[in-house]
Amino acid sequence: MAHAAAETGAGTPYIREVEQAQLHPLWDRYKRITPMQPRPADTPYHWRWRVTEQFLHRAVSEVPIEEIERRALIMSHPCFGDETATTGTLLGAFTVLDPGEQARPHRHTGAAIRFATQADGAATIVNGRWCEMKAGDLILTPPMAWHGHINPSQNRIIWFDAANMPLLRGLNAHFFEPGDPRNEDFWKVDEGDERRWRAAGLAMANAPTGQPSSPKYRYPGEVTRQMLSEMPAGPDGARLIRYINPETGGAVMSTLDCYAMRLDKGVVTRPKRGAYSQICLVVSGQGRSHIGDKVFEWSRHDVFTIPSWSWASHEAISGDADLFIVSDKVVFEKLDVLREEMQ
């Protein structure tokens, strides 16, 4: 019996023969395939705006918009090597357009958002709606929605993008369809159905319900900032708003979840963690975040990540500070495997 037990151990002739038959013994692999808790491939990471910004301005002179799909710089975590990803499931990027430039239309199964950082005067066209971009606006581009970007202003504009292409590629479920860059009619639209969603808390009585993506594509930054200033802090010490689909009360899209957070000066939030990935954009102010064993000192338009199941706490260090957070939390919510904790 002792000899038989020894022969079933790792590296034995039996195990080698089993593996050559493309079989794996559960008793030898169970700790790998059933870990005690999430083991993200990525670590917390921090991109400073002062570095990103200089490369964005250089891109305008070195990369003609007519020759490319998007003039954007993606924040690529070094742990993924040649695989372009900000977290295991999400991309974060900044896009830049000069006056008069257009980013040609296309559509894809990936869900994406735009958050206006320095984009006043620009617009994103989404499914035939003209969505203007002002400071702090959130613009949605739901899966397979035709969208393009235009800068009719006199200023260079920059916005933050996020999308879930790594998740879709991991599922082998991503499709992409380019638009016709010569189709000038694409740009000749007005606000269209977006007018129906101007007033928060109001919807047509006979409007369709239960759509997976919000029918409202533009969430004005002015309204978000006002609500943050008037609401109380939550249990962790931060003021937190969830952008929602007004028809369902859930996340804005079935695979992307967005939040606005205000940190009051001098308040250190209670550590929290969740089994999902997060990308954080600093909208305003300066602060400090403890994420896992990392400490990041951040300022306006910096970007940092919070990997799955990593403890994170934040504080503003010179006046109040605002963060915009995009995550894949809703995916885990829908799969009924969402888990969160707070100390």
Number of C-alpha atoms within 10 A of each C-alpha: 6 6 7 8 8 10 14 15 14 14 11 12 12 13 18 14 12 13 12 10 9 8 11 14 13 10 10 13 11 11 10 9 8 9 9 8 9 14 12 15 11 19 18 22 22 19 18 15 17 12 10 18 17 10 12 19 15 10 18 15 10 9 12 12 19 13 8 11 14 19 19 19 18 18 20 19 22 14 15 14 9 9 12 17 23 28 31 23 19 23 23 27 18 22 20 24 27 20 15 13 18 21 21 22 25 17 21 19 17 23 22 23 23 23 26 26 23 19 25 20 18 28 23 26 25 25 19 21 23 24 24 21 27 20 17 25 23 25 24 27 26 28 19 16 20 20 24 25 22 23 24 16 16 11 16 20 21 23 25 23 21 23 25 25 23 20 20 18 13 11 9 9 11 16 14 11 12 12 15 11 15 9 11 8 8 20 20 11 14 14 14 12 15 17 11 13 17 14 8 9 8 11 13 9 6 6 9 9 11 13 13 17 24 24 21 19 25 25 21 18 18 12 12 18 15 10 14 19 12 9 12 12 17 10 10 17 18 22 21 21 16 16 19 19 20 21 21 14 12 18 24 25 26 21 25 24 21 22 16 22 22 25 26 21 16 13 15 18 22 16 17 17 21 21 21 25 23 24 25 21 26 22 24 20 20 22 23 16 19 18 23 17 10 12 16 16 16 23 21 19 26 22 25 24 24 27 27 24 20 22 19 22 20 24 24 24 20 12 13 17 22 24 22 22 22 24 24 25 23 20 18 15 15 11 8 9 10 14 13 10 11 13 9
